[in-house]
Amino acid sequence: MNELLQLEFKGHRTEYAVNPQQYPFVRGDLAIVTTDRGQDLGKVAFVGLRSGDSPGDKLGLVVLRRAREADVEKLKQNREREAQAKKLARAEIARHNLEMKLVDVELQWDGRKMTFYFTAEGRVDFRELVRDLANKFRTRIDLRQIGARDETKKTSGYGICGRPLCCATFLTEFKPITTQMPRDQFLPLNPSKLSGVCGRLKCCLRYELDIYREFQRECPKIGHPIKDEAKGMGEVDKLDVVRGQIQVRYSGGTTELYTRESFVEMTTWRPQMPKNECICTCGKKSEAPQVQPAESSKTEDMPPPSREAGRGDKITLHGEGGFRVEFEDDEDSLDVSTEVNVSMDSEAKRKRRRKKKRPQGSGEGQAAQQKAVSASSEPAQSKPAAQAVAPSSEPGTQERKKRRRGGRRKHGGQGGSSGEGTGSSGGGA
């Protein structure tokens, strides 16, 4: 029921608190809560958890009890002390020549901590200021730098719409606002009209953003070309999200308004169509006329309707070229002949076939290489004799020279030299 409570403190600061005792609070009641440093008093802004909010993993506030009349009187005294502290803090800031603007002062209910909120363009060294404030007020001093949105939330005010500011009434957190949001809503990029009291982009630019983006996803982009047989060329001129209409302007100057459903029905546009492709207002595609057989002889001469292979159909490739399709939902089959032959041999068979196509000299080179390895293990006396004999008269010399010109130069060269050395060593012996 009342496990979580949203409490509001000074400056429209809201935090969630745990209610372990299950006190029956209602909106507007005052409650005493325990913090990390003492106790504080807050007003119940909401009972339970708001939709879309996240209290966080760690809740630092715990509801202790209801506030009494004495607690309310003490809170009024704290407000008077806060006003005095604000004047003294501004005087100290001017004395230290610090470039900072004091926004608000908040004194904890039990008086153990005093928080000063300020704004500044950059970082400020306020260590000396903290020492002086602590000596004057004899309590813990906490200085927090805030942004322009937080400053406006604390001071409150009225917007251009004539109502109180959203940040000071119901907004609990500030979400990022980008310049793409007014573009998606077809708003002019005028800073004076898009900026709020804080000088930043208005928070209300997010309220209707999802509706605009959803409508644009189901409509063509502005400037998409359109071709009409009677009115000529045109383009999408405007998207009216409020009325759900699409405005088309033709080259003659005429404009037409279509609803989204009628535009999709009468044109060839689809959500996946690119922007540079022209939309034709040709209406629905005309259905093919049904041919009624006049005579039985004409129907017999007509070729069977073509059919494409789908999932579940069996396709068999033929080695001599072509393939056969067996349809899953029908007993018919389809034979297709092609001029491309398909090899059905295994990998081992293709390797044996490649070996047979090699030249005969390659085998001799490998054999000569093996002989060279065996010859290298012979005594050193046979090597000079091997170098003295000229191998030019051997029958395999011309074949080795031809192989050197081809791709297999390495094996042929090694085999040739090994063969010479082997033959000469044998001759010397």
Backbone torsions as a table, in degrees:
resi	resn	phi	psi	omega
1	MET	NA	-75.3	-176.2
2	ASN	-113.6	43.6	-179.5
3	GLU	-69.4	-34.8	179.6
4	LEU	-122.2	141.6	176.9
5	LEU	-132.0	138.1	173.7
6	GLN	-97.4	116.6	-176.6
7	LEU	-106.0	144.1	178.9
8	GLU	-113.6	131.6	179.8
9	PHE	-113.1	-169.7	-177.5
10	LYS	-64.6	144.5	-179.2
11	GLY	75.8	23.8	179.6
12	HIS	58.9	30.1	175.4
13	ARG	-82.9	126.1	-176.1
14	THR	-118.6	143.3	177.0
15	GLU	-147.1	154.3	177.4
16	TYR	-92.7	143.8	179.9
17	ALA	-131.7	147.5	178.4
18	VAL	-87.2	138.1	179.9
19	ASN	-115.0	78.4	-175.7
20	PRO	-68.8	-27.7	-179.0
21	GLN	-83.0	-4.1	178.4
22	GLN	56.7	48.3	175.4
23	TYR	-69.1	137.0	-178.7
24	PRO	-78.9	77.2	179.4
25	PHE	-82.9	152.7	171.5
26	VAL	-126.5	168.3	-177.3
27	ARG	-64.7	130.6	-179.9
28	GLY	102.4	-11.2	178.6
29	ASP	-73.4	154.9	177.2
30	LEU	-101.9	138.3	-177.1
31	ALA	-137.0	146.1	174.3
32	ILE	-95.6	127.6	-178.3
33	VAL	-123.9	152.9	176.1
34	THR	-97.0	134.9	179.4
35	THR	-113.4	-173.5	178.5
36	ASP	-68.7	-23.0	179.5
37	ARG	-134.7	78.7	174.3
38	GLY	98.6	-150.6	-175.8
39	GLN	-128.0	153.9	-179.4
40	ASP	-142.7	163.6	-178.8
41	LEU	-120.0	130.6	179.6
42	GLY	-137.9	163.4	179.7
43	LYS	-103.4	136.8	-179.0
44	VAL	-71.0	118.0	178.6
45	ALA	-98.2	-28.8	-178.9
46	PHE	-158.4	139.4	178.6
47	VAL	-99.4	118.9	-177.7
48	GLY	100.6	-161.8	-178.1
49	LEU	-109.7	127.2	178.1
50	ARG	-68.6	148.7	178.8
51	SER	-68.1	128.5	-179.4
52	GLY	92.0	-10.6	179.7
53	ASP	-90.8	155.7	176.4
54	SER	-131.1	112.8	-178.1
55	PRO	-69.7	-14.5	-179.1
56	GLY	97.9	165.7	-179.7
57	ASP	-72.2	-34.0	-177.5
58	LYS	-115.7	121.4	176.6
59	LEU	-103.3	114.6	-175.5
60	GLY	-86.8	-7.0	-178.4
61	LEU	-108.8	137.9	178.1
62	VAL	-131.4	128.9	-179.0
63	VAL	-70.4	125.9	-178.7
64	LEU	-96.7	-46.7	-178.4
65	ARG	-170.0	177.9	173.4
66	ARG	-77.9	153.9	178.8
67	ALA	-83.0	141.2	179.1
68	ARG	-103.4	180.0	-179.7
69	GLU	-66.1	-36.2	178.6
70	ALA	-64.9	-35.0	178.2
71	ASP	-66.7	-37.1	179.1
72	VAL	-68.3	-39.0	177.7
73	GLU	-63.9	-38.4	178.1
74	LYS	-66.5	-34.1	177.9
75	LEU	-65.7	-37.6	178.2
76	LYS	-65.6	-39.1	177.5
77	GLN	-64.1	-36.4	178.1
78	ASN	-65.5	-36.0	178.6
79	ARG	-64.1	-36.1	177.2
80	GLU	-67.9	-40.4	177.7
81	ARG	-66.2	-33.6	179.0
82	GLU	-65.0	-39.9	178.7
83	ALA	-64.5	-40.2	177.0
84	GLN	-67.8	-39.4	-179.9
85	ALA	-66.4	-31.6	179.9
86	LYS	-66.7	-40.2	178.8
87	LYS	-67.1	-44.5	-179.2
88	LEU	-65.8	-36.5	-179.5
89	ALA	-67.6	-37.6	177.2
90	ARG	-65.0	-37.0	177.6
91	ALA	-66.6	-40.3	178.7
92	GLU	-67.2	-36.9	178.7
93	ILE	-64.3	-40.8	178.2
94	ALA	-68.0	-34.1	-179.6
95	ARG	-69.6	-34.3	179.1
96	HIS	-87.7	-0.7	179.2
97	ASN	54.4	50.3	179.2
98	LEU	-97.2	135.4	179.2
99	GLU	-85.5	78.0	-179.1
100	MET	-149.7	152.8	-178.8
101	LYS	-118.4	119.6	179.5
102	LEU	-77.9	125.6	-176.1
103	VAL	-99.2	-49.6	-174.1
104	ASP	-158.3	159.8	176.9
105	VAL	-127.9	133.0	-179.6
106	GLU	-129.1	121.5	178.9
107	LEU	-102.4	129.1	178.6
108	GLN	-63.2	152.4	-171.4
109	TRP	-60.1	-39.0	-179.6
110	ASP	-84.8	-2.2	176.2
111	GLY	78.8	13.9	-177.4
112	ARG	-88.4	-13.8	-178.6
113	LYS	-146.2	139.1	176.6
114	MET	-125.5	123.9	-175.3
115	THR	-108.8	130.2	177.1
116	PHE	-110.7	122.5	178.4
117	TYR	-101.1	130.5	-178.0
118	PHE	-142.6	161.9	175.6
119	THR	-120.9	149.6	179.7
120	ALA	-157.8	156.6	-179.9
121	GLU	-72.6	-36.9	-179.9
122	GLY	-137.6	-155.7	179.5
123	ARG	-78.6	144.5	-177.3
124	VAL	-126.7	132.7	176.1
125	ASP	-90.2	98.8	-175.7
126	PHE	-112.8	29.8	-179.2
127	ARG	-66.9	-42.7	177.6
128	GLU	-65.5	-36.1	178.9
129	LEU	-64.4	-38.3	-179.7
130	VAL	-65.7	-40.0	179.6
131	ARG	-63.7	-42.8	-179.3
132	ASP	-67.2	-40.0	179.1
133	LEU	-67.5	-37.2	179.0
134	ALA	-66.7	-36.4	178.1
135	ASN	-69.6	-30.1	-179.1
136	LYS	-80.7	-43.5	-173.7
137	PHE	-96.8	-9.9	176.5
138	ARG	53.4	47.6	178.0
139	THR	-153.0	174.3	180.0
140	ARG	-74.8	129.2	-177.4
141	ILE	-106.9	133.7	179.1
142	ASP	-131.9	119.4	178.2
143	LEU	-106.1	127.7	-177.4
144	ARG	-126.6	127.1	176.8
145	GLN	-89.8	129.2	-177.3
146	ILE	-121.9	169.3	179.9
147	GLY	-96.0	-174.9	-177.4
148	ALA	-68.7	-36.0	179.3
149	ARG	-66.7	-42.8	178.9
150	ASP	-65.6	-34.8	177.9
151	GLU	-63.5	-43.7	179.4
152	THR	-67.0	-34.3	178.4
153	LYS	-64.2	-36.5	-179.0
154	LYS	-75.2	-40.0	-178.2
155	THR	-80.8	-26.1	179.1
156	SER	66.2	-179.4	-178.7
157	GLY	156.0	-165.7	-178.3
158	TYR	-123.5	143.2	179.7
159	GLY	-89.6	-178.1	-179.5
160	ILE	-68.5	-18.5	178.3
161	CYS	-79.1	-9.1	-179.5
162	GLY	90.0	2.5	-179.7
163	ARG	-109.3	162.5	176.4
164	PRO	-60.0	152.7	-176.7
165	LEU	-60.5	140.9	-179.2
166	CYS	-64.0	-37.9	-177.9
167	CYS	-67.3	-25.2	-178.6
168	ALA	-93.8	-0.8	-177.2
169	THR	-117.4	-61.4	-172.1
170	PHE	-127.8	-15.1	180.0
171	LEU	-74.4	128.1	-179.4
172	THR	-99.1	-19.2	178.4
173	GLU	-148.1	156.8	-179.5
174	PHE	-99.6	120.0	176.7
175	LYS	-97.0	152.1	-176.7
176	PRO	-66.5	139.0	177.5
177	ILE	-117.8	125.4	-178.5
178	THR	-112.5	164.9	178.8
179	THR	-73.1	-13.0	177.7
180	GLN	-73.9	-23.9	-178.6
181	MET	-64.7	-47.2	175.6
182	PRO	-65.9	-29.0	176.7
183	ARG	-65.4	-41.2	179.3
184	ASP	-66.4	-21.7	179.4
185	GLN	-102.8	13.9	175.8
186	PHE	57.6	39.5	177.8
187	LEU	-98.6	144.6	177.7
188	PRO	-68.7	140.0	-178.3
189	LEU	-81.6	69.1	178.7
190	ASN	-106.2	111.5	-176.2
191	PRO	-59.7	-33.1	-178.2
192	SER	-68.1	-27.3	180.0
193	LYS	-94.3	-23.9	-178.5
194	LEU	-93.7	-11.6	-178.5
195	SER	-92.1	146.9	179.1
196	GLY	-95.5	-163.5	-179.5
197	VAL	-65.9	-30.8	-178.6
198	CYS	-77.0	-9.8	-177.0
199	GLY	89.0	-1.4	177.9
200	ARG	-103.4	172.9	177.2
201	LEU	-62.2	143.3	-175.5
202	LYS	-64.3	143.2	177.6
203	CYS	-69.8	-24.5	-176.8
204	CYS	-74.0	-3.8	176.4
205	LEU	-68.8	-13.9	178.8
206	ARG	-91.5	-12.5	-169.5
207	TYR	-66.0	-46.6	-176.7
208	GLU	-106.0	13.5	-175.0
209	LEU	-64.7	-41.9	-177.7
210	ASP	-64.0	-36.5	-180.0
211	ILE	-66.0	-42.8	179.7
212	TYR	-64.6	-44.0	-178.6
213	ARG	-67.9	-36.4	178.3
214	GLU	-66.4	-39.7	179.1
215	PHE	-68.1	-37.9	-179.3
216	GLN	-70.2	-28.5	177.2
217	ARG	-66.5	-25.4	-177.8
218	GLU	-104.0	15.2	179.4
219	CYS	-134.3	156.9	175.9
220	PRO	-69.2	158.4	179.3
221	LYS	-71.9	155.8	176.5
222	ILE	-68.0	131.7	-176.5
223	GLY	94.9	1.4	178.9
224	HIS	-67.9	127.7	-177.4
225	PRO	-70.7	145.0	-179.8
226	ILE	-133.0	138.2	179.3
227	LYS	-119.8	124.8	178.0
228	ASP	-121.8	137.4	-176.8
229	GLU	-65.9	-33.2	-177.3
230	ALA	-93.7	-39.1	-174.2
231	LYS	-98.2	-7.4	177.9
232	GLY	86.4	-157.2	-177.8
233	MET	-80.4	151.0	178.6
234	GLY	-158.9	-173.7	178.9
235	GLU	-153.4	160.6	177.7
236	VAL	-71.8	119.6	-173.4
237	ASP	-98.8	-33.6	-174.2
238	LYS	-158.7	147.5	174.6
239	LEU	-117.6	115.4	-179.8
240	ASP	-96.3	100.2	-176.4
241	VAL	-72.2	-35.2	-177.1
242	VAL	-65.3	-45.0	-179.7
243	ARG	-90.8	-10.8	-178.6
244	GLY	68.8	41.1	-177.0
245	GLN	-122.0	158.3	177.4
246	ILE	-120.0	123.7	-179.3
247	GLN	-100.3	128.4	-179.0
248	VAL	-117.1	130.6	178.1
249	ARG	-112.6	125.4	-178.6
250	TYR	-95.8	168.0	-175.5
251	SER	-64.3	-26.7	179.1
252	GLY	-75.0	-8.1	-179.9
253	GLY	102.3	-8.4	-179.6
254	THR	-80.9	149.9	178.0
255	THR	-123.6	146.3	178.9
256	GLU	-131.3	143.1	177.8
257	LEU	-110.0	130.4	179.1
258	TYR	-129.8	144.8	170.1
259	THR	-75.8	163.8	-177.6
260	ARG	-63.6	-39.6	-179.3
261	GLU	-68.4	-43.8	-179.3
262	SER	-68.9	-33.1	178.9
263	PHE	-65.8	-41.9	179.0
264	VAL	-67.5	-34.2	-177.0
265	GLU	-73.4	-36.8	-173.7
266	MET	-94.0	-6.9	-178.4
267	THR	-121.7	174.6	178.3
268	THR	-95.3	11.3	-177.1
269	TRP	-73.9	139.9	174.0
270	ARG	-134.5	155.8	-176.0
271	PRO	-57.8	-27.3	-178.2
272	GLN	-90.1	4.9	-178.8
273	MET	-73.6	131.0	178.0
274	PRO	-67.7	160.4	-173.6
275	LYS	-71.1	-29.9	-177.1
276	ASN	-81.0	-5.0	179.0
277	GLU	-88.2	134.3	-174.7
278	CYS	-77.1	139.3	176.9
279	ILE	-92.2	130.2	179.5
280	CYS	-105.9	130.3	177.4
281	THR	-89.6	62.6	-178.0
282	CYS	-94.9	1.9	178.8
283	GLY	74.1	-164.8	178.9
284	LYS	-70.3	149.2	177.2
285	LYS	-69.2	131.4	-179.2
286	SER	-70.9	136.3	-179.3
287	GLU	-72.8	147.8	-179.5
288	ALA	-68.1	133.7	-179.0
289	PRO	-66.5	140.0	179.5
290	GLN	-81.2	125.3	-178.7
291	VAL	-87.4	122.1	178.4
292	GLN	-95.2	123.6	-178.4
293	PRO	-65.1	121.1	179.0
294	ALA	-81.9	-43.1	-179.3
295	GLU	-133.4	154.5	-178.6
296	SER	-70.4	-28.6	-178.4
297	SER	-68.6	-36.0	180.0
298	LYS	-70.1	-36.5	-179.8
299	THR	-69.5	-30.8	-179.7
300	GLU	-71.3	-32.1	-178.5
301	ASP	-78.3	-15.8	-177.8
302	MET	-70.4	137.4	-179.5
303	PRO	-71.4	152.3	178.9
304	PRO	-65.1	147.5	-179.3
305	PRO	-63.7	143.4	180.0
306	SER	-72.8	152.1	-176.6
307	ARG	-140.9	143.1	179.7
308	GLU	-104.2	149.5	178.5
309	ALA	-73.7	139.2	-179.5
310	GLY	-126.0	-168.6	-179.5
311	ARG	-69.7	133.7	179.6
312	GLY	98.5	-14.8	177.8
313	ASP	-77.5	149.5	-176.6
314	LYS	-103.6	127.0	179.6
315	ILE	-116.9	124.9	-179.4
316	THR	-116.1	126.0	178.9
317	LEU	-87.9	139.6	176.3
318	HIS	-100.6	139.5	-179.7
319	GLY	-66.9	-34.4	-179.5
320	GLU	-79.3	-0.2	179.4
321	GLY	115.5	136.5	180.0
322	GLY	100.1	-179.8	179.0
323	PHE	-154.5	168.4	-177.2
324	ARG	-127.8	132.6	-179.4
325	VAL	-112.1	124.9	176.2
326	GLU	-113.2	115.2	-175.4
327	PHE	-77.6	142.8	-175.1
328	GLU	-74.1	-42.2	-175.4
329	ASP	-91.6	11.1	-178.5
330	ASP	-149.0	153.3	179.3
331	GLU	-83.4	-8.5	-179.5
332	ASP	-73.2	157.7	177.2
333	SER	-136.3	162.4	-176.0
334	LEU	-133.7	124.8	177.9
335	ASP	-103.2	130.5	179.6
336	VAL	-123.6	126.9	-179.7
337	SER	-106.0	137.6	178.1
338	THR	-131.0	166.6	179.6
339	GLU	-90.6	-2.5	-178.6
340	VAL	-95.4	124.2	177.9
341	ASN	-84.8	143.7	-179.6
342	VAL	-110.0	124.0	179.9
343	SER	-80.0	124.1	-179.0
344	MET	-106.6	9.9	-177.5
345	ASP	-75.7	158.5	177.5
346	SER	-80.4	172.4	-178.4
347	GLU	-68.8	-39.4	179.5
348	ALA	-64.5	-38.8	179.4
349	LYS	-67.7	-36.9	178.1
350	ARG	-68.0	-33.8	176.5
351	LYS	-65.6	-43.4	178.6
352	ARG	-63.0	-36.3	179.4
353	ARG	-67.8	-36.4	177.6
354	ARG	-68.0	-35.0	178.2
355	LYS	-65.2	-36.3	179.8
356	LYS	-67.9	-29.5	-178.6
357	LYS	-79.2	-8.8	-179.9
358	ARG	-68.1	152.3	177.8
359	PRO	-67.2	154.8	-177.5
360	GLN	-67.7	-27.2	-178.3
361	GLY	-66.2	-22.8	-178.4
362	SER	-66.9	-34.4	176.3
363	GLY	-66.6	-39.8	178.7
364	GLU	-64.7	-38.8	179.3
365	GLY	-63.5	-38.8	178.3
366	GLN	-67.3	-39.0	178.1
367	ALA	-66.0	-39.6	178.3
368	ALA	-65.7	-35.5	178.5
369	GLN	-64.9	-38.4	177.5
370	GLN	-66.1	-37.7	177.8
371	LYS	-66.6	-35.3	179.2
372	ALA	-65.0	-35.3	177.7
373	VAL	-65.2	-41.6	178.5
374	SER	-70.0	-32.9	179.4
375	ALA	-71.2	-27.7	179.9
376	SER	-66.9	-21.0	178.8
377	SER	-85.6	-3.4	178.8
378	GLU	-76.2	168.0	-179.7
379	PRO	-62.7	162.7	-177.3
380	ALA	-71.0	-16.6	-177.8
381	GLN	-67.7	-26.0	-178.0
382	SER	-77.9	-16.1	-176.4
383	LYS	-70.2	-44.3	177.7
384	PRO	-61.9	-37.3	177.9
385	ALA	-64.6	-35.2	179.1
386	ALA	-66.0	-33.7	180.0
387	GLN	-77.9	-23.5	-176.2
388	ALA	-76.5	-28.9	-175.3
389	VAL	-83.0	133.8	178.3
390	ALA	-89.5	125.9	-176.5
391	PRO	-89.3	15.6	-174.3
392	SER	-68.8	-20.9	-177.1
393	SER	-87.4	-0.7	-178.3
394	GLU	-73.6	149.6	-177.5
395	PRO	-69.7	-23.3	-176.8
396	GLY	-88.4	6.6	-176.9
397	THR	-70.4	-45.8	-179.8
398	GLN	-62.4	-37.4	179.8
399	GLU	-67.9	-36.4	178.2
400	ARG	-67.0	-36.0	178.4
401	LYS	-65.0	-37.5	177.7
402	LYS	-65.8	-37.9	-179.3
403	ARG	-68.3	-30.0	179.4
404	ARG	-64.5	-28.1	178.7
405	ARG	-75.5	-22.5	-177.8
406	GLY	-85.8	-161.9	-177.3
407	GLY	-77.9	-27.4	-175.0
408	ARG	-94.5	65.1	-177.5
409	ARG	-79.5	-37.8	-173.8
410	LYS	-64.4	-51.8	-176.2
411	HIS	-68.8	-39.0	-179.7
412	GLY	-64.9	-41.1	-179.3
413	GLY	-66.2	-42.2	179.6
414	GLN	-67.4	-40.7	179.8
415	GLY	-65.4	-39.2	-178.9
416	GLY	-65.1	-47.5	-178.7
417	SER	-65.6	-37.0	178.8
418	SER	-67.7	-37.2	179.3
419	GLY	-65.6	-39.0	178.2
420	GLU	-63.0	-47.9	-178.2
421	GLY	-62.6	-37.0	-178.8
422	THR	-68.5	-44.4	-179.4
423	GLY	-64.9	-41.2	-179.9
424	SER	-68.3	-36.5	178.5
425	SER	-64.1	-37.8	178.2
426	GLY	-66.3	-37.7	178.5
427	GLY	-66.6	-41.6	178.6
428	GLY	-60.4	-38.7	179.9
429	ALA	-65.0	NA	NA
